[in-house]
Amino acid sequence: MKLVVAGTGYVGLVAGVCFAEVGHDVTCVDVDEKKVKLMESGISPIYEADLEELMQKNYAAGRLHYTVDYKNAYKDADAIFIGVGTPEQPDGSANLSYIATVSRQIAESVERDCLVVVKSTVPVGTNDKVEQFIKDFLVNDVKIEVASNPEFLAQGSAVHDTLHAARIIIGTESKEAEEELLKIYEPFGLPVVSVNRRSAEMIKYASNDFLALKISYMNDIANLCELVGADIEDVAKGMSYDARIGANFLKAGIGYGGSCFPKDTKALKFLAEKAGYHLETVEAAVSVNTRQKTRLFQKASDRMITFQGLKVAALGLAFKPGTDDLREAPSIDNVDLLLAHGAEIYAYDPVAEDNFKKKYPEGNIGKGSIAYVKKPEDALKDANICFIFTEWKEIRQIPAEAYKEFMQTPLVYDGRNVYDVKEMKTKGIEYYSIGR
């Protein structure tokens, strides 16, 4: 089928590439001509495992195209997928301006009956508005239907999550729209859950917010474990055998980040308040996560007289391994505090360094300074204190004795529980982690 995807971020680009991979003819639309040329050359604008390989393969096969010419792309598409951003606004609500822009462009461009599918995460009821908005601005006498098809990919494994999803959620208001989406997804060979549009929109928020709840709950329990002498990793292992709980999202740490959980928890909270309902569980998850991000800094502050003039190794900057995304990354909250207290930061990340430099250019910032290194050992050399913010393989592979060997003071604050507590103590390292 002839598919068009509006937007080439994590949602749009991954969806477009995977649609092409299963045999559809796909055109990805973006407003940035430089980005389009970059993608045509086979280079992905985002760091994502396996994505560039599939981009190059399907572009060479003639199934994948990129353009800024939305009018020509939209005019005769079988289906148009909207995968643009819905960033968080100051009050926690979702910014739908990009959705509106694409919707109007579609209305003014389509020349045949078309199914418009919203993949972006949007508040419940948005698809209804999108359909009416498109109809309000339609130029040609064509039939337009809007469907909801939220994505459930995780950054770092987005391609795999799309091609091997646990389920595909489709939300439609007619049998014709449902059949069209089923036809599009038939080559994937995956389970499909078909519901109405509003239920599909809610499934996305309910799923993400439930996972955020699990993370915050485990972090809360981890903090209690420290006070009562329990080990959160043993607790999580014991819990994981219960099929009602499951083994995923039980790992304690310094909080969740990224483009989904922080934004979606706040958006659902805003939606509930607008409807006159108070989502206490979601609000608690947000509150716990906010505090958790700087828990290690607070521990270090209790231990240190000052950070002024101290060399601080910051290992890992991305919000999780496998991505260069810094949105809501705990590293940012901690770097802000360290710089404000005069620390001299030496930062290492195998992928996210360039993005971090855009926010924190190398040199003096405020009372402190930041420099970037190419190897973890360069960050650790003569350091007074080390913070681990992301559990990259390159960081997990650092032997425990290296902290003793390279650091002036082997003082380690590990936000991802990378090391064994007993081993670090045996190696002569003062080691602090989460919930242990």
C-alpha positions as CSV (number, residue, x, y, z in Angstrom):
1,M,0.0,0.0,0.0
2,K,1.0,3.6,-0.5
3,L,1.7,5.1,2.9
4,V,2.9,8.5,4.0
5,V,4.3,9.3,7.4
6,A,4.4,12.9,8.7
7,G,7.3,13.5,11.0
8,T,10.7,11.7,11.2
9,G,11.4,11.6,14.9
10,Y,11.4,8.4,17.0
11,V,7.8,7.7,16.2
12,G,7.5,8.7,12.6
13,L,10.9,7.5,11.2
14,V,10.8,4.2,12.9
15,A,7.2,3.5,11.8
16,G,8.0,4.5,8.2
17,V,11.1,2.4,8.0
18,C,9.3,-0.6,9.5
19,F,6.3,-0.2,7.2
20,A,8.8,-0.3,4.2
21,E,10.5,-3.3,5.7
22,V,7.3,-5.4,5.5
23,G,6.7,-4.3,1.9
24,H,4.7,-1.1,1.8
25,D,5.7,1.9,-0.3
26,V,6.4,4.6,2.2
27,T,7.1,8.3,2.0
28,C,8.4,10.1,5.1
29,V,7.6,13.8,5.2
30,D,9.6,16.4,7.2
31,V,9.9,20.2,7.1
32,D,13.7,20.2,7.3
33,E,15.4,19.8,3.9
34,K,18.8,19.2,5.4
35,K,17.3,16.4,7.5
36,V,15.7,14.9,4.4
37,K,19.0,14.9,2.5
38,L,20.7,13.3,5.5
39,M,18.2,10.5,5.5
40,E,18.5,10.0,1.8
41,S,22.2,9.5,2.3
42,G,21.4,6.7,4.6
43,I,22.2,8.5,7.9
44,S,19.6,8.5,10.7
45,P,19.0,11.8,12.5
46,I,18.5,9.8,15.7
47,Y,20.6,7.1,17.4
48,E,18.6,3.8,17.3
49,A,19.8,0.2,16.9
50,D,19.3,-1.3,13.4
51,L,17.6,1.8,12.1
52,E,20.3,3.0,9.6
53,E,20.7,-0.5,8.2
54,L,17.0,-0.8,7.4
55,M,16.9,2.8,6.1
56,Q,19.6,2.0,3.6
57,K,18.2,-1.3,2.7
58,N,14.6,-0.1,1.9
59,Y,15.7,3.2,0.3
60,A,17.9,1.2,-2.1
61,A,15.0,-1.2,-2.8
62,G,12.8,1.8,-3.7
63,R,10.2,1.3,-1.0
64,L,11.3,4.2,1.2
65,H,11.3,7.9,0.2
66,Y,11.9,11.2,2.0
67,T,10.5,14.6,1.0
68,V,9.6,18.1,2.2
69,D,6.9,18.3,-0.5
70,Y,3.9,17.3,1.6
71,K,1.4,18.3,-1.0
72,N,2.6,15.8,-3.5
73,A,3.1,13.2,-0.9
74,Y,-0.4,13.5,0.7
75,K,-2.5,13.9,-2.5
76,D,-2.8,10.2,-3.5
77,A,-1.8,8.3,-0.3
78,D,-3.8,5.3,0.8
79,A,-3.2,6.2,4.4
80,I,-1.3,9.0,6.1
81,F,0.2,8.4,9.6
82,I,0.8,11.4,11.8
83,G,3.9,10.9,13.9
84,V,4.9,14.5,14.9
85,G,5.7,15.6,18.5
86,T,3.2,16.5,21.1
87,P,5.6,18.2,23.6
88,E,4.7,19.0,27.2
89,Q,3.4,22.6,27.9
90,P,4.2,24.4,31.2
91,D,0.8,23.3,32.7
92,G,1.5,19.6,31.8
93,S,-0.9,19.5,28.9
94,A,0.1,18.2,25.4
95,N,1.0,20.8,22.7
96,L,-1.1,19.8,19.7
97,S,0.1,22.6,17.4
98,Y,2.2,20.2,15.2
99,I,-0.8,17.8,14.9
100,A,-3.0,20.8,13.8
101,T,-0.4,22.0,11.2
102,V,-0.2,18.5,9.6
103,S,-3.9,18.1,9.8
104,R,-4.5,21.3,7.8
105,Q,-1.9,20.4,5.3
106,I,-3.6,17.0,4.8
107,A,-7.0,18.7,4.4
108,E,-5.6,21.1,1.7
109,S,-3.7,18.4,-0.2
110,V,-5.6,15.1,-0.4
111,E,-7.2,14.4,-3.8
112,R,-8.7,10.9,-3.0
113,D,-10.4,9.1,-0.2
114,C,-7.9,8.6,2.6
115,L,-7.4,7.1,6.0
116,V,-5.5,9.4,8.5
117,V,-3.9,7.6,11.4
118,V,-2.6,9.4,14.5
119,K,0.4,7.6,16.0
120,S,1.4,10.5,18.1
121,T,0.5,10.4,21.8
122,V,-2.5,12.6,22.2
123,P,-5.1,13.3,24.9
124,V,-8.3,11.3,24.8
125,G,-10.7,12.9,22.3
126,T,-8.0,14.4,20.1
127,N,-8.7,12.1,17.2
128,D,-12.3,13.3,17.1
129,K,-11.1,16.9,16.9
130,V,-8.5,16.0,14.2
131,E,-11.2,14.4,12.0
132,Q,-13.5,17.4,12.4
133,F,-10.6,19.8,11.8
134,I,-9.6,18.1,8.6
135,K,-13.2,18.1,7.3
136,D,-13.5,21.8,8.1
137,F,-10.5,22.6,5.8
138,L,-11.0,20.0,3.1
139,V,-10.4,21.4,-0.4
140,N,-11.5,18.5,-2.5
141,D,-14.7,16.4,-2.3
142,V,-13.1,13.3,-0.7
143,K,-13.9,11.0,2.2
144,I,-11.5,11.3,5.2
145,E,-11.6,9.0,8.3
146,V,-9.3,9.3,11.3
147,A,-8.0,6.4,13.3
148,S,-5.9,6.1,16.4
149,N,-2.8,3.8,16.4
150,P,-0.6,4.7,19.3
151,E,3.0,3.4,19.4
152,F,4.6,1.4,22.3
153,L,8.2,1.4,21.3
154,A,11.0,1.9,23.7
155,Q,14.0,4.1,22.8
156,G,17.0,2.0,22.2
157,S,15.0,-1.0,20.9
158,A,12.4,0.9,18.8
159,V,12.9,-1.1,15.6
160,H,12.6,-4.4,17.4
161,D,9.6,-3.2,19.4
162,T,7.8,-2.2,16.2
163,L,8.5,-5.3,14.2
164,H,8.0,-7.7,17.2
165,A,5.4,-5.8,19.2
166,A,3.4,-7.6,21.9
167,R,0.2,-6.1,20.3
168,I,-0.9,-3.5,17.8
169,I,-3.6,-1.1,19.1
170,I,-6.0,0.3,16.6
171,G,-8.9,2.7,17.4
172,T,-11.5,3.2,14.7
173,E,-15.1,4.4,14.3
174,S,-16.1,2.4,11.2
175,K,-15.7,-1.1,9.8
176,E,-14.0,0.4,6.7
177,A,-11.3,2.2,8.7
178,E,-10.7,-0.9,10.8
179,E,-10.3,-3.2,7.8
180,E,-7.9,-0.7,6.2
181,L,-5.6,-0.7,9.3
182,L,-5.8,-4.5,9.6
183,K,-4.7,-4.7,6.0
184,I,-1.8,-2.4,6.6
185,Y,-0.6,-4.4,9.6
186,E,-1.3,-7.8,8.2
187,P,2.3,-8.3,7.0
188,F,3.6,-7.8,10.5
189,G,1.8,-11.0,11.7
190,L,1.2,-9.5,15.2
191,P,-1.8,-9.6,17.5
192,V,-4.2,-6.7,16.9
193,V,-6.5,-5.2,19.5
194,S,-9.3,-3.3,17.9
195,V,-11.2,-0.7,20.0
196,N,-12.8,2.6,19.5
197,R,-10.7,5.8,19.1
198,R,-11.0,7.1,22.6
199,S,-10.2,3.7,24.2
200,A,-7.0,3.5,22.0
201,E,-5.9,6.9,23.1
202,M,-6.5,5.9,26.7
203,I,-4.6,2.6,26.3
204,K,-1.5,4.5,25.4
205,Y,-1.6,6.7,28.5
206,A,-2.8,4.0,30.9
207,S,0.0,1.7,29.7
208,N,2.9,4.2,30.0
209,D,1.6,5.6,33.3
210,F,1.3,2.1,34.8
211,L,5.0,1.4,34.0
212,A,6.0,4.8,35.4
213,L,4.0,3.8,38.6
214,K,6.0,0.5,38.8
215,I,9.3,2.4,38.6
216,S,8.4,5.0,41.1
217,Y,7.0,2.3,43.5
218,M,10.2,0.3,43.3
219,N,12.3,3.5,43.9
220,D,10.1,4.3,46.9
221,I,10.6,0.8,48.3
222,A,14.3,1.1,47.6
223,N,14.6,4.2,49.7
224,L,12.8,2.4,52.5
225,C,15.2,-0.6,52.1
226,E,18.1,1.6,52.8
227,L,16.6,2.7,56.1
228,V,15.6,-0.8,57.3
229,G,18.6,-2.8,56.1
230,A,17.0,-4.7,53.2
231,D,18.4,-5.1,49.7
232,I,16.1,-3.8,46.9
233,E,17.6,-6.2,44.3
234,D,16.7,-9.2,46.5
235,V,13.3,-7.8,47.1
236,A,12.8,-7.2,43.3
237,K,13.9,-10.8,42.6
238,G,11.4,-12.2,45.1
239,M,8.6,-10.1,43.7
240,S,9.4,-11.0,40.0
241,Y,8.4,-14.7,40.5
242,D,4.8,-13.5,41.1
243,A,3.0,-13.7,37.7
244,R,0.6,-11.0,38.9
245,I,3.5,-8.6,39.2
246,G,5.9,-9.7,36.5
247,A,9.7,-9.2,36.2
248,N,9.8,-6.0,34.1
249,F,10.3,-2.5,35.5
250,L,11.3,-3.6,39.0
251,K,14.8,-2.2,38.8
252,A,15.4,0.6,41.3
253,G,17.5,3.6,40.3
254,I,17.5,7.4,40.0
255,G,14.2,7.7,38.2
256,Y,12.7,7.5,34.7
257,G,13.3,10.0,31.9
258,G,12.9,10.1,28.2
259,S,10.2,11.4,25.9
260,C,7.3,9.3,27.1
261,F,6.9,8.6,30.8
262,P,7.5,12.1,32.2
263,K,5.3,13.8,29.5
264,D,2.6,11.1,29.6
265,T,2.2,11.1,33.4
266,K,1.8,14.8,33.5
267,A,-0.6,14.8,30.5
268,L,-2.9,12.2,32.0
269,K,-2.9,14.1,35.3
270,F,-3.9,17.3,33.4
271,L,-6.6,15.4,31.5
272,A,-8.0,14.0,34.7
273,E,-8.1,17.4,36.4
274,K,-9.8,18.9,33.4
275,A,-12.4,16.2,33.7
276,G,-12.9,16.9,37.4
277,Y,-11.0,13.9,38.7
278,H,-7.8,13.6,40.8
279,L,-5.4,10.8,39.8
280,E,-3.6,10.4,43.1
281,T,-1.5,7.4,42.0
282,V,-0.1,9.1,39.0
283,E,0.6,12.3,40.9
284,A,2.5,10.2,43.5
285,A,4.6,8.6,40.7
286,V,5.5,12.0,39.3
287,S,6.4,13.3,42.8
288,V,8.6,10.3,43.7
289,N,10.4,10.4,40.4
290,T,11.2,14.1,40.7
291,R,12.8,13.5,44.1
292,Q,14.5,10.3,43.1
293,K,16.5,12.0,40.3
294,T,18.7,13.9,42.7
295,R,18.8,11.4,45.6
296,L,22.4,10.6,45.0
297,F,23.4,14.2,44.9
298,Q,21.7,14.7,48.3
299,K,23.6,11.7,49.7
300,A,26.9,13.1,48.4
301,S,26.0,16.6,49.8
302,D,25.6,15.0,53.3
303,R,29.1,13.4,52.8
304,M,31.0,16.3,51.4
305,I,31.8,19.7,52.8
306,T,31.8,21.3,49.4
307,F,31.9,20.5,45.7
308,Q,33.8,23.7,44.9
309,G,36.9,22.9,42.9
310,L,36.4,19.1,43.1
311,K,36.9,17.0,40.0
312,V,33.7,15.0,39.5
313,A,33.4,12.1,37.0
314,A,30.0,11.9,35.4
315,L,29.6,8.5,33.7
316,G,26.6,8.3,31.4
317,L,24.5,11.2,30.2
318,A,21.6,9.7,28.2
319,F,18.4,8.9,30.1
320,K,19.0,5.2,29.3
321,P,21.5,3.0,27.4
322,G,20.9,2.6,23.6
323,T,19.8,6.2,22.9
324,D,21.3,9.7,22.6
325,D,18.1,11.2,24.0
326,L,18.5,13.6,27.0
327,R,14.9,14.5,27.5
328,E,14.2,14.4,31.3
329,A,17.6,12.6,31.8
330,P,18.6,12.5,35.5
331,S,22.1,13.5,34.5
332,I,20.8,17.0,33.7
333,D,19.3,17.6,37.1
334,N,22.5,16.5,38.8
335,V,24.9,18.4,36.5
336,D,22.9,21.6,37.1
337,L,23.3,21.1,40.8
338,L,27.0,20.2,40.6
339,L,27.8,23.2,38.4
340,A,25.9,25.5,40.7
341,H,28.1,24.2,43.6
342,G,31.3,24.8,41.7
343,A,32.2,21.3,40.6
344,E,34.7,20.6,37.8
345,I,32.8,17.9,35.8
346,Y,34.5,15.5,33.4
347,A,31.7,13.8,31.5
348,Y,31.6,10.6,29.5
349,D,28.9,9.1,27.3
350,P,29.5,6.9,24.3
351,V,26.6,8.3,22.3
352,A,25.0,11.3,23.9
353,E,28.0,13.6,24.2
354,D,27.2,15.8,21.2
355,N,23.6,16.4,22.4
356,F,24.8,17.2,25.9
357,K,27.3,19.7,24.5
358,K,24.4,21.6,22.9
359,K,23.1,22.3,26.4
360,Y,26.4,22.4,28.3
361,P,29.2,23.7,26.0
362,E,32.7,22.7,27.2
363,G,34.2,25.2,29.6
364,N,33.1,27.3,32.6
365,I,29.4,27.3,33.4
366,G,28.2,29.3,36.4
367,K,30.4,28.5,39.4
368,G,31.8,25.3,37.9
369,S,33.0,23.8,34.6
370,I,32.5,20.9,32.3
371,A,34.8,18.9,30.0
372,Y,34.1,15.9,27.9
373,V,36.3,12.8,27.6
374,K,36.4,9.8,25.2
375,K,37.1,7.1,27.8
376,P,35.6,6.5,31.2
377,E,39.1,6.2,32.6
378,D,39.9,9.8,31.6
379,A,36.9,11.0,33.6
380,L,38.0,8.9,36.6
381,K,41.6,10.0,36.5
382,D,42.4,12.0,39.7
383,A,38.6,12.4,40.4
384,N,37.4,13.2,43.9
385,I,34.0,11.7,43.3
386,C,32.1,9.7,40.6
387,F,28.5,9.6,39.7
388,I,27.0,6.9,37.5
389,F,23.9,8.1,35.7
390,T,23.5,5.6,32.8
391,E,24.4,2.0,32.8
392,W,26.0,1.8,29.3
393,K,27.9,-1.4,28.6
394,E,31.1,0.6,28.4
395,I,30.5,1.7,32.0
396,R,29.3,-1.7,33.3
397,Q,32.5,-3.2,32.0
398,I,34.8,-0.9,34.1
399,P,36.4,-3.3,36.7
400,A,35.8,-2.3,40.3
401,E,39.5,-1.9,41.0
402,A,39.7,0.8,38.3
403,Y,38.0,3.3,40.6
404,K,40.7,2.7,43.3
405,E,43.4,2.8,40.7
406,F,42.4,6.0,38.8
407,M,40.5,8.2,41.3
408,Q,42.2,10.4,43.9
409,T,39.4,9.5,46.3
410,P,37.6,6.3,45.4
411,L,34.1,7.7,46.2
412,V,31.4,6.3,43.9
413,Y,27.6,7.2,43.8
414,D,25.9,4.7,41.5
415,G,22.4,5.6,40.3
416,R,22.0,2.4,38.4
417,N,23.3,-0.3,40.8
418,V,25.9,-1.5,38.4
419,Y,28.3,-3.0,41.0
420,D,28.1,-5.5,43.8
421,V,28.2,-3.8,47.1
422,K,30.4,-6.3,48.8
423,E,32.9,-6.4,45.9
424,M,33.3,-2.6,46.0
425,K,33.9,-2.6,49.7
426,T,36.5,-5.4,49.3
427,K,38.3,-3.3,46.7
428,G,38.5,-0.4,49.1
429,I,35.9,1.8,47.4
430,E,33.4,4.0,49.3
431,Y,30.3,3.0,47.4
432,Y,26.7,4.3,47.5
433,S,23.9,2.9,45.4
434,I,20.1,2.8,45.5
435,G,18.2,0.7,48.0
436,R,21.2,-1.5,49.1
